[in-house]
């Protein structure tokens, strides 16, 4: 029986496994990189072991160091979580060879299914051979791992080789395996999967369906169970194929079989030989703890003959530190507050005060709602996210709320192109028009706490703010005199440093105002959370950059520059010049226009800060908008 468990992972999934361990009376061991020294999963573990370095290749992908950490801490089993080494058969063998328990399927099953190419062979599906124009569009995918990394949609044959090379590099960086393959790209389908749980005694449970169709950059954003609107015969077919995949590999533990459903047909995609990020929706619908089942199966226990009956509907939304309006650019900084009200489940790897860095995934948390019906679950989750206070870097919170209320989604008519069609509208930033006034009034009260203003004549005051992330500047004018605070066209019912009540057209609204230092104010009201940056009354002079300057859009690591690129070389508009990696995403910095490269400061392996000058292109323009294209890493 397992008494001490090491989780070979970080963040949200490590915290999730620790929670079950505490309920089962199992001691917990964390591993951490230098970048994660004070991370939440380290703080929550009973014991923690350092993995020197910050890059995944130096730390969480070093199976040898993880095994040594387990032995040093006295753990008797390892749970891999998801990502990193979770689908690495060599790591599973190393764990078992060290005499430790392995919370996962047998290494042979991982080998059979963790490679998507071999998985398709086992399922009797032929891979696409030499690609011709007639085969387009096609999808380049990493044979190992998941999460959208090492994945490309190719619509032109001329770029296939470049995309293959980029996918191989990304896959090797993320999973330690650069194998990729090509398959037909089916447009207009839905991403549907089946959760399975299998024991060592011949029992395989198909635990319903999940719909994971809403994705950006081939990474899931919103998931739900059961998948809505599928006919019973198609569900039965999906269950049968999932059980077959488990049986042909003598599978044990938790796994997920993924399909693309289009025109009433199910196309097998892959089997993930691990726990999925979206497993909470299945737990909610079936009333199970899948991590506890994983541990019990690893200890040799048998599953009951049939799984429990499903009940209700569950929906999960992934809260990312990213700006959807800026092509999903990941964001970094201090997370000042994360508070999601209501009876929803919040799985997070961060707490208030934690720093979101550049080394790992941009996901802050998963928010899950369960209700008797799909409509109720969607309403419950959208309402909780709408009222949530997430203070710090820009997030996709507003996009999630709008997505959950979009008629295409509520009507279960979505497909994998949902965000391609709707992202510009869903991502549009909409700061509350009264938020700057509320911030200014709260600031005025905070600065006049001794009440000296009461003996002064009414004076007009001016405050300036910039709303984030849209960058709109706001000027606020208000009076501060004997009768208190007032503003033209708005009734000031009350104002304090943390709470302002305003009235417009007979309707009163409450605004909670929270200030973080001198550079950020969050104004929260029903259905809105506006981030503001206070500005000086007179604009400060700005540093002028030469036209054609290519600046780092975020802190990250230069992973490569274009082959043969040197100062003096001619470049063409849109040509990728520099690749940055940040938060598991690769960002291509492209030439803004045709011209000559006059400076190249980017060096592979070098860390750069946001705004760092990477290169300069001499172009015949007065000003240049930096062109950049992001790709999954």
N, C-alpha and C positions, 0 to 999 in steps of 0.2 A: 504493500500500500504506500502511496506517495505521501510523504510528510513535508517535503520542501521542494518548491518548483521555481526554476529560473525561466524567465520569459526572454527569449532571444530577439527582442524588439524594443520599441520605444513608444512614447506618446500614448495616444488614445487606446490602442489595442493592448498595450502592456497594462494600463490602468484597468481595462475591462477584464482581463484575465485575473489580475490581482483581486478584484472584487469578488469573483467566484471563489478564489482560493481562501479568502477570509471567511466566507460563508461555510466552506468545507473544513476549516481548521488547518489549512495547509500554509506553511511558512512561505514567504515570497522573496525572490532574489531578482534584482534588476541589474542590467548591464547598461553602461552609459558612455557616450563619447565625451570629449572635452566640451563640445558645444552644448551638451545636455547635462552638464554637471549639477545644475540646480533645477532640472526639469521635474514636472509633476510626478512622472512615473518613478523617478528616483526617490522623491520625498515620500511616496506612498509605500514603497517596498520596505520589507523588514531588513534586508541586507542589499547592498549595492556594490558592484565591482566595476572599476574603471577600465575602459578600452581606450588606450592612448590614441589621440588624434581626433579629427572632426569629420573627415570625409567618410562616407559609407564604406568605401573600399578599404579603409584603414581600420574600421571599427565593426559595424553591424554586419558586414559581409565577410568578416574573418572568423570562419567557423572554428578554427583551431583555438583562437583566443576565447571564444564563447564557451567551448568545452572546458578549457582550463579554468574559466571563471566559475563554472558550475562546480567543478571539483574543489576549487579553493573555498567556495562558500558553503560546501557541504550539501548542495542540492542533490536530490536523487532522480530528478526528471527535468526535461526541457520542453517548453511550449514555444513553437516558432512564431506565433502570431500570423500576420500576413505580410507579404512583401519580403524584402531582404532574402533570407535563407529558407523561407517557409516551403518552397518547392524545389529544394536542392537535395537530390538523393544522396550525394556524397556527404553532405552535412548530417543527414539522418543516420547514415551508416556510422559516421564518426561518433555520434552521440551513443548509439547502441554499442559500438566497439569499446567505448569508454566505460561500459557497465551502467549507463544511465538510462532512465526511462524516456521514451519518445512519445510525445503527445501528437500523434499524426499517423498517416497511413504508412504501410511498409515501404522501404526504399524502392522495392521493385514496382510498386504501384505508382510511386512518384515518377520513376523513370518512364513508365509506360504512358502516363497521362500529362506530366508536367511539360513535355515537349509536344506542342500542338501538332507538329507534323506526324509524330508517331501515334498520337491519339487519333488522328483522322484515319490512319492506316488500320488501327485496331477496330474502329467503327465502320470500316469498309468504305471509306471515302477517299477518292483519288485526289492528290494535290495537283495544282495547276502547273503544267510544264513550262515550256518556253512561251513567254508572253508576246502576243501579237496585237495589232491595232484592234482586231475583232474582240479581244478579251477585255478591253478597257470599259469602265474603270476597274482597277484592281486594288486590293488592300495588301500592303506590306505589313507583316506582323512579326514580332519577336516570338521565337519558338518557346522561350521560357518566360515566366513571370506574367505580369498583367498590368492593370492600372493605366492602360493607354500608352505606356512607354514603349518605344521602338515600333510605333505604328504610324503608317502613312497611307493616305488615299492618293492614288496616282491616276491621273486622267490623261496624261500625255506620255507617249512612249519615250520621248526624248529625255525626260527627267527621271526615268525609272532607275538607271544606274546610280545617279546621285542620291536618290531617296533610299535605295538599298544600302548604300554606304553609310548614310546618316543613321538609318535604323539600326544597322549593326553596331555602330559606335554607341548609340544610346542604350541598346540592349546589354552590351558588354558592361557599360558603366553602372546600369541599374541592377542587373541580375548576375553579372559575372559570366554571361553566356551570350556570345554575339551571333548565334544562329538566328536567321530570319527566313521567312517563306512568303509566298505570294498566293493569294486566293481571290476568287471573284468578289467584287464589292457589290452587295445587294442593297439597292437604295429603296427607301420607302418602307422598310421593315421595322419590326419591334424587337427589342432585345429582351428575351424571356429566359429565365433559368429555373432549375429545379435544385433545391437543397436536398442532399441525401445524408443519412447517418447510417453507418454499417458497423456491425460488431464482428468478432472473430468466430462466431457460432453460426454464420450463414444468414443472419437477418439483415435486410437492407430496408430502411425506411425512406420513401420519397415524401418529403415534407412540403408538399404544395409547390406552387409556382411563385416567382417574383418577376415583376416587370421593372427593368432598369433602362428604359428607352431614352429618358431624358439625360443626354450626355453632352459634354463639351470636351473637345480635343480627345475624344474616345475615352473619357473618364466620366463615370457616373455622377450625377448630381442629385437626382431624386429617384428613390426606389420604393416599391410597394408590394404587398402580398395580400391576397392573391393577385396575379396578373388579371386585369379586368377584361371582360368581354370575350374570353376564349371559349369556344364550344367544348362540351364535355369530352367528345371523342379526341380532340386535339390535346386536351389536358392528359387524357389517358395515354396517348402516344408519347408525350413528353416524359411522363412518369416512367413508362416502359423503357424508353431509351436511356434514361438516367440510371435506372436499376441495372440495365444491361451493362452500361459503362462500369458500374461498381463491381459487378460479378466477373467480368472478363479480366479484371485486374486484381481480384481477391482483395478488394478495398476494405479498409477499416477506418473508422472515425468520420469526421465531417468533410464533405466535399460538395462541389457545385458543378452541375453540368449546364453549359450555356448554349443557347440556340438563338438564331435569328428567325423570327416568324414573319413570313411575307406571303400574301395571297393564300392564307389558310394552310400553308406548309411550314414545317419546322426544319430548319437547316442547322445541323450540328456545328458548333463553333469550337468548343474546347471543354475540358474538364479542369477545374481548379482544385488541386489536391490540398486544400487548406480551408480554413475558416474565411468567409468573405467579410468585407467591410459592412455589407448590408444585412448581416445575419440577424440584427435585432428585430427586423420586421417579421421574420419567421418565428422568432422566440415569442413575440407578442401574440401572434395569431394562434400558435399551438400551445402557449403556456409552458414553454420549455426554457431551460438554461443549456444552450448548446455547448458552452465551454465545460460545464459540469459533465455533460454526456461524453465529451471528448476524453475527459480524465477517467471516467468510469470505464469506458471502452478500453482505454490504454491499460487499465488495471485488470482487464480480463472479464469484466461484467458483461452479461448478456442483455440485449435490448428485449423489451416485451414483443410479442408477436406482431402487434399493430401499433402504429403511432397514435397519439391522442387525436381527437377530432379537432379540426380547425374551428376557430370562433372569431368572427368579425373581420375587420380590415385594418391593416397597419401601413403607414407611410413614413418614410425616412427622408430627411433633407440633409445634405452635407453642407455645412457652413464653412466656407473657405475664406482665407485672408487673400483676397484678390479683387481686382477691379474689372468687372465684366465689360464696362464701357471702354476700357483701354485694352481690348483684345485679351481679356482674362489675365492681365499681368499680375503676378503674385506680389503681395505686400509684406513688408517687415515692420518691426517696431514693438513697442510695449503694449500688451493687452491690458488696459486699465480695468476693464470690467466685462464680465460675461454673465448675463442673467436672463434666463428664459422662463417666463411665468407659466402657470397652468400645469395641468396634470399630464405633462409630457416627459419622455425619457431624454436625458442629456448625457451623452457619452463624449467626454473631452479629454484631451491630453494637456490642456492648459488651464490655468487659474488666473485670477486677477493679479497683475504684477509681473506675470511671466513675459519673457521676450520671445517674439517670433523671429527666428533667424532665417538665414538663406540656405542652410544645409539640407533641409528635409521638406517633406510635403507641406503644402499650404493649408491643409484641412485643420480647422480649429476644433470642430465638434460635429457630432451627428445628433439631430433632433428627431425624435420618433413619437408619433401619435397613434394610438389604437382606439378604435370606436366600433360600434356594431355594424356600421355601413361605411362604404367608401366615401360618400358625400360628407358624412360626419367627420371622418378621419381627416379629409382634406381641409375642412373648415377649422377643425381643432388645431391642426399643425400651422395653417396659415395665420390664424389668430395669435398663436403663441409666438411665432416669429415676428409678426407685426409689432407686438408689444415688447419684444426682446430689447435689452440694452446691451449692445456689444460695442464697447468704447475702446478705441485704439486704431489700428490699421483699417483701411477700407476693406469691407467684406461684400459678399454676394447676397446679404440678407434680403434686401429689397427685391432682387431678382427672384429669389426663392418664393417670396410671398406672391409676386405677380405670376410666376409660373404655376403655382398651386391653384390660382384663380382663373387661369387662362381657359377660355371655353374649349379649346382643342384638347387640353389636358383633362379638364373636368368631364368632358364628354367621351374620354378614352379613345380619341381619334389621333393620338400623337404617333409619330414615328421618329427614327433616329435623326432626321433632319430638322427636328423641332427648333433647336437653337440657331441653326443656320438661317432659318426663316424669321425667327422672332427675337433673337438676342438684341438687336439694336433698340427695339421698343421696350423690351423687358429690362434692359440694363440702363436705360436713361435715368440719370440722377434727377431727383425732384426734391430739393430742400424745402422745408416748410417755410412759407413766406414770412411768418411771424417769428421764426426762430431767432433771427438776428436781434430783433427788438427785445425778445425775452432775455437773451444773453446780455444785452446792454443794460437792461433794467436790473437784472440780478447783480451785475458787476457794480452798478451804481450803488445799490444797497450794501453790497459787501464792502465798498470803500467808504461809506458814510455811516458806519455802525454807531458812531458816537452822536449822531443826530444833529450835527452842526448846521446842516442845510436848512433847518426849520426857521432860522432867523434871517435867511437870505431871500432876496427877491427872486422870482422865477427866472431861471437862466436856461438858455438853449444849450444842449450838449450834442456832440457828434461822436459816433463810434463807427469804426470800419471793420468789416469781417470778410473773410473769404470762405465760402462753403466748399467742403471737400466731399467727393473727389472732383466735382465738376469745375472748380476753380472760379466760380462766379463771385465777383466782389459786391458787397452790400454796404451802403451807407445808412446809418440809423440816426435819426434825430429825435430827441425827447427833451422835455422840460423837467427841471428838478428844482422845486421851490418850496415855499411855505406849506402849500397844500399837498406836497408829495410829488410823486412822479406822474407825468402825463405824456401822451403822444397823440398826434393829430390822427383822427379817424379811428382810434382804438381806445377802448375803455380799459384803464388799468385798475382792476378790482383789488389786487394786492400784489406786492412784490417783495421778495426776500432773496437772500443770497443763493438759496437753493430751489425756490419755488416761486413761479410767477403765474398769476391768473389774469388773463386778458379777455375782453369781451368785444366781439364784432357782430353787428346786426342782431344783437340780443342773445347771442350764443357765447357762453363762457367756455374757455379752454384752459386747462392746466398744463404748465410747462415745467418739467424738472430740469434744472440747469446744474451741470457738474463741470467744474474747471480742473484741468490737469496742468499744473504749472502755468506758465505764461503763454504757451503756444497752442493750446487746444481747449475748446469748450464743446461739450455735447449737450444738446437741447433735445429732451425726449418728451413727446406727447403721444396721445393715442394715435397709433398708426404711423408714427414718424420718429426717426432718431437722426437729427441733423448734426454733423460735425462741422465746427467752425474754427478757423484760425484767426485770432485777433491781429489786426494790421495797424501800423502806425498811421496817424492822421495824414502825414505827408508821405507819399510813396518813396521808398528807399531806392537809391541808384542801384542798378543791376549790372552785373558783369557781362560785357558783351562778348559773345562767342563769334568767331569767324564763320561766315556762311559756309555751309558744308560740313560743319563740325558734327561728328557722330559721338553722342554721349551715352553713357551707360544708363538705361532706364531704371535700373535698380541695382543694389549691391549683389555681387555674384563672382563667379570665377570664369576667366577666359578659358574656354576649353580648346578652341582652335581658331586659326585665321585661314582665310582662303589660300589654297595651294598656290605657291609662287608669288603671293602678294608682297610687293615691296614699294617703298616710296618712289614716286615717279611713274608707277604703272598706270595705264589707262583703265578706267572702270566704266561700267554701263549702269544706267538707272535700274534699280531693283536688284542688282547683283549682290548676293550675300558676301559680306567681307569678314565679319567677326561673329563668333558664336559664344554666347554667355550661358552659363548654367546657374540657375538659382531655384531652390525649392523644388528640385526634381523636374524642372522644366528647362528646356533649351530655348534660347532666344536668339534669333538670327538678326543681326544688325546689317542693314542693306544700304547700298549707295543711294542717296536721295535723288541723284541725277547723274547723267553721264559727265565724265570729266577726268581729272588726273588726281591720283592719290598723292597728296603733298606731305602727309605725316601719318605715321603708324605707331601708336603708343601701346597697343594691345599686345600682350605677350602670353602665350599659352601657359596655364597654371597660375597666373597672377590673379590675386583677389583685387577687385575694384569696388569703389563705393558708388552710390547713385550720383549721376552727374559727371563722373570721371570721363575725361576726353580719351576716346579710343582711337580715333582716326580723323583725318580731315580730307575732304574731297574738294578740289578747286573746281567750282562750277560757275557758269555765267548767270548767277541769280543773286538778287539782293538778300533774300532770306530763303531758308530751306527748312522744310518739315522733315524731321528724321523719319525715314521709312523703316519699319521693323516688322518682322514676322516671327511669331512664337510657334514653337513646335514642342510636342511632348518629349521629355527626356527619359 
